Amino acid sequence: MEHKVDVLVIGTGSAGCTLALECRKAGRQVAVVDSRSYGGTGGMRGSQPEKYLVKAAQVAQLSQQMSGIGIHPASRIDWPALMRSKTACTDAVPARTEEEFRKAGIEPFYGTARFVSPDEVAIDGETAVRAQAVVIATGAHPARLEFPGAELVHSTDDFLELPVLPRRVLFIGGGCLALSLAHVARAAGAAVTILQRGERILKRFDAEVVRRLNESAKSLGITIVTGTTASMAEMNRGAFITYGRTGCAEPFPSELIVNTTGRVADLDHLNLEAGQVTRNRYGVAVNEFLQSVSNPRVWAIGDACDSPFQLSTVAEMEGVVVAENIVKGKVARPDYHGVPSVVFAQPPLAGVGMTEEQAAKSGARFRISRGAMNDWPSSRQIGQRHAFYKILIEQDSGRILGAHLFGHNADETINVFAMAIKFGLSAHDLKQMLWSYPTNVSDLKYMLP
């Protein structure tokens, strides 16, 4: 049976959902298809369930560090109860998403989509959908590990569904998700090791601020091993043993191994060749309008395309951009200027704009305002021992080039600097603001010269 629509969206995460609703508002006939439950990675297996666990870890960590200033008893995480609460939230996502589509008049399909021609997609080899525009919004899946025993390694999806937290957890990879989940597991009482292939964790963040996080993580009992590549995993006497390749096979025992080496665009099942859709190592190859470079009927958004950020906020923005391009012609381009990123450790690390290394390479003339915040009242009142800021300021204009924060509420405070970078505000502009006080945002006046 063949269906004809104006727009077919493959994937129902934040990117696909945003685009489908925008195109429908503009009067286009829209259909969506997904091989898994509606809601995508962010709502079902990514940022939303992760934040449930992160918030619990934050409360537990705060109560522990405040035990010396009058908070008793220290909180502990009831893992099974926390997982039940998280699951109640995620279980509601598919029905809520489907209802939103139904109210909007969007036609839903379920199954695996595969191109059969440049403008036609088959769903489970049966239903055929011909569309004037096909949007690939399939998100990403965990990168595959290639070593003996890799089948013993679990994905982050598995971690977010654990009914019981094991006593020892090993994370392979030292990116954002590794640090976030490692702090969750540690706050819940597990012994935690992070195994990082490169010489430093969190390579996209400012190195100086990452060192502060590294020190904090170690003080909490998280073991971070860098310069070590996992070479093999096996089960031995009821425990998993992961071996590192550093000239000798160093063993790292655990009851759970989690792959946090990153995520890659989920495209293999789409039969892109039949759709004349070119891909590269980062996803669907797109032009400045997020349109396929090889098939003008096809567009790609979110983690499925060659985009500089794997973030829900960016995916939604790209959905709005492509919807506008489909409806009005190629008139909109994604704006990646001033996009903040956060590592949800305890406390969080947040950054926006240039790192010191990037600013130096750019040739910009800049000065740095930096310092520890351990002894500031905002830190002392919660027993915070590790906190740091680093602000890069253009020499002549005073504009903010980059901001990097490590400490309680850094994930919220960084948004002020993101706004400053996006709209060209200077350090002087920010200092003129009268922030609500006393708050973490009001500490900005001490960070700026």
N, C-alpha and C positions, 0 to 999 in steps of 0.2 A: 504494500500500500504506500502510495507516495503523497507526501504533504508538501505544500508550498508556503513559505513564510518570507517575510522581509528580512528577519534577523534570526539566526540560530546561534544560541550561546551554549558552548560546551563547557560545563562546570558551573556550580552554584555556590561558590564561596563568595567572599566579600566583593571581589572584582566582578565576577559574572552576574551576581545578584544586582549590584549597583547599575551595571550597564543595561541589563534586561529591563529594569524598572524605568530607567531614563528613556530608553528607546520606546517603551510602551506609552509613557507620558506624551511623547511626541507623535503618537498615533501610528506607530509602526506595528505590524503584526509580528509577534515575538514568540519563539519557542525556546525552551531550555532542556538540556539533557545532562544527566549525571549517572555514572556507574555506581556511585555510593550514595549514602543518605544525603539528602539536600542539606546544605549548610557549609560545605567545604572544610578545608583544613583548619582555618582560624576558629570557626565556631565549634567544630566537633573534636579536632585532634591537635589543635595548636594553641594560639595565644589565649583564647578564653579559658579552656580548662587549665592551662598552665598557670594563669593568673589566680585561679582558685587556690592552687597549691602555694603559689608565691605569697599570697596574702596571709595564709596560715603560717608560713615560715617566718614572715615578717613579725607577726604577733608573738610567735614563740621566741624569736631572737631578741625582740625588744624587751620582753619580760625577763629573759635571762640577763641581758646587759643592765637592766634597771634593778636587778635584785640587790645590788649594792647601794641603791639610793632609796630603798623603802618599798619596793614592790615584792610582795610575798603572797603565796608561793609562786615560783616561776611556772609559766604555762608549758604544757607539753602537747604534742600533736597526737590525736587519736586517728591514726591513718585510715582504718576502715570507715569510720564515721565521716572523715573528710572526703574520702572517695565516693561515698554515697551521696553527699551533698553536691559534689562536682558532677556526678553522673545524672542527678536529677536536673541539673541545669542543661547539660549537653543533650540529654534525651528529648528535651522539649524543642530543640532547634529545628529538626527536619519538618515536623508538623507546622511549626510557626512559619518557616520559610515557604513551604508549599501553600499555606493559606494566603500568604502575601502575594504569591504568584497568581493564585486563583482570583483574588479580589481585583488584581490588576488586569486580568484577562490574558495572562501569559499561558501558553500551552505547555504542559509538563510532559517530559518523556523520561523513562528510566532505562538504563542499559549502557553498553559500551559503544561509543561513537567511533566510526571509522570513515575516512574519506573514500569515496569510490570514484570521484571526479573532482575537478576544481570547484564545483558549486553544489555538489551533492554529498550528503553524509548518510551512511547506513547505521541504524541502531540495532545492535545484536544481529546484524545480517538480515534483518527482516524489514522493519520500517525504514523507508527512505525519505529524507527531508531535503528538499531543494531550497536554497536560500540565496537571496541577493547579497547578503553579508553573513559570513560565518566568523564567530568570535571564539578564539581558543582561550579559555580561562580555567585550565585544568589544574593549576597550581603546581606543586612540587612534591616529590617523595624523597625519603631518606637516601643519601648516596650509598651505593653498595660497597661493602668491604670485600677485598679479594685476598684472602689468606686462608690457610688450612684451619678449619674449625669455625669459619665465619658464620656457619649456620647456628652456632650457639649464642650469637650476639643478638640482642633485642633492639627494636627500634624505639624512638621516643614515644611513638603511638602506644607501644606496649607499656612503657613506664607510666603513662598517664592513665592506664587501666589496671595497675597493680592492686590486687585485693589485699595483699600483705607486703610491707616493705622489707626486703631482705636485710640481713645484718651488715653485709659489706657490698658496696656498689662501685663498679669501675666504669667510668665514662671514657670512651675513645674519641678524642677530638676536643679542642679547647676553644670553641666558639661561644656565642651568646647563650645558646640553649644549654650547652654543657654546664656553664657557670650557674645559670638559673636553676636547673634541676639538681645540680650538685649541692647548692645551698639549701634547696628544699629537703633533699635526702638527709643532709647533715642535721638540719633543724629538727627532723623527725627521729634522729638518733642513730642513723646509719654511719658506718665508717666509709669514707668516700675518697676515691682516687681519681684524678683526671690525668689521662695519658695524652700528651700533645706531641705530634710529629715534629713541628717546628720548634724554634728556640724560644718562642714567646706565645702566650695565649692572646686571644682577642686582637688579631693583627690589624683590624680596621680602626681600632681606637688609638688614642694618643698613648704612646709607650710609657710616658712618665706617670700618667694617671692609672694605667693598667698595673704598674708596679705597686701602687698603693692598694689596689684591689687584691693583688697577689699576696701581699703581706697580711691583709685582713683575713683572706680565706685561710691562710696557713694558721693564723691565730685561732681560728674556729675549729681547727683540726682537719681541714681539707688538704689532702696531699696532692700537689701539682707536680707532675714529672714532665719536663720538656725535653726536646731533642731525642725523643724515643718513639719509634714506629712499631705498632703492634704487628707481630709477624706470625703468630699462631695462637689458637685457643684450644683448650681441651678440658675435659672433666676428669678430676682426680680426687678420689675419696670424698665425693659429695660436693666438692667445690670446683668452680671454674678457675682455671689457671690461664692467664694471658701472658704471653711472652713478648718482651720488647726487643727490637733489633737495634742494639747500640754497640755492636762488636761482640757482645755476648748475649745469650738469651736470658734476660732478667725476668723472673716470674712475678706476676701480680695476681694474687688470689682474690676471689670474690664469690659471692653467691648470685650476682647479676652483672652482666656486661651490657652496656648500652651504647649504641652507635650514635655519636653526636658529631660526626665528621662534616655535616652539612646536608643540604637538600638540593636536588637537581630537578629541572623542569620535567613534569610528568607527561611525556609526549609519545612514548614508544608504541602505545596501543592505537594511535590515531591514523596510521598508514599515511603519513604526510606526503610520501612520494606520489600517491595517487591524486592528492590534492594540489600537487605542484607547490608545496610549501617548504621553503628552505629553513633549516635549523643550523645553529652553531652550538658550541659547547655550553652556552648559557641559556639557550631556549630558542624560541622561534625568532629568526632574524627579521627585524622590523626596521622601518624607516623612522624619520622624525615624528611621524603622525601615529606610530604604533601599528602601521599597516605592513603586512607581509611584503618583503622585498621581491618576492617571486610570483605571488598571486594577489592581485589587487582586491579580490573579493574577501580575502581573509585578513583578520586582525588578531592581535594577541595582547593580553593584558595580565597584570599580576605576575606571579612567579613563573608563569609559562613562557614569558617573553624575555628577550635580552634587555633586562632592566637593571639599573644600578642598585636597587634596594629590594630585599624580600621582606616587605612590611605591609600589614593590612591597610594602613593609611595610604600608602603609595598605590596599592592595588585599587582601592576605591577611587582615588584621584584619576588613575588611568582609565577606569571604567567610565567616569564622567567624560573624559577627553575623547575616548573612542566613540561613545554614544553621540557626542556633538559632531564628530567627523562623519559618522554614518548618516546622520540626519541632515547636516548642512553642507557636506563636502569637507575637504581637508582644510579646516580652519583653526584647529586647536593642536597645541603641542604640550606634552607633559612638562611640568616645571619641578625639577628636583632640587631647586635652590633652597637651602635652609631646612632640610629634612632631618629631624632629630632621631637618634637611635639610642636604645636603652638596653643595658644588661641587667636583668632583674636578679642580681645577687643581693646579699644582705650585708651592708646596705647596697643600693643600686649604683651603677655607674652609667652616666649619660653623656652623650657628646653630640655636637652639631657643628657643621662647617669644617674648616681646615684643622688638621692636626699640626703640631709644630713642624714636623718633617715636611708635610705638604706645603705649608706656608713658606718654608725656607726654599723649597724647590721652585715655587712659583715666582720667586724674585720680588715678592712684596716686601715693603719696608714695614716692620711691625714691632711692637713691644709686647711683653708678656706680663700679665699680673697673675701671680700664683701664690699659693700658701696653704698651710694646713688649717683645718677648721676644728681640730680636736678640742681646743680649749674655749671655743666660742660658746656662749650661753645655749644656743640651739643644740649643740652637741652634748654639753654637760648635763642638761636637763633630762636627757634620755640615756645617759651613760655611754655615749658613742665615743669610741677610742680611735676610729679611723675615718677621716673625712678630709677632702682636699678639693681645691678648685684651681683651674688654669684657664685664663681668658686671653685670647690673642686679639690685639687691637691694632688696626692700621695706623701707621705713624702720623700721617698728615690729616686724614679725615676723622680719625677717632672711631671709624666704623668697626663693628665686631666682625672679625674674620672667623673665629672659632671659639667654642666654649666647651669645657670638659669638666664635669662635676662628679665627685664620688662622695656619697653620704646620704643620710636620710632625706627622702623626698627629692632627690636629684632628678628622678623621673618626671616630676611635676615642674620643678624650677627650670629645667632645661628648655621648656616651652617658651619662656620669656626671651631667652637668647635666640631661639629659633625664629621667633617673630622679629627680633631685631635684625637678624641676618637677612631674612626674606624681604623686609621693607626698608633696609638701609639705615636703621637707627644707630646712633652712635653711643659710646659709653656715656657721654654727657647727657644725652636724651634719657637714658635709663636712670641716671642718677637724679634727674629732676622729678621722677615719679615718687609719689608718697604711697608706699605700699602699706597694706594692712600689717599691723605690728602687734606682737612679735611673731613672725612667720619665717619659714625658710626663704621665701621669696624676698622678704625685707632684708635678708643678709646680702642681697646684691650690692647694696651701697658700700659694703666692706670689701667686695671683690674687685671693684672698679676704681682706678686711680683718679 
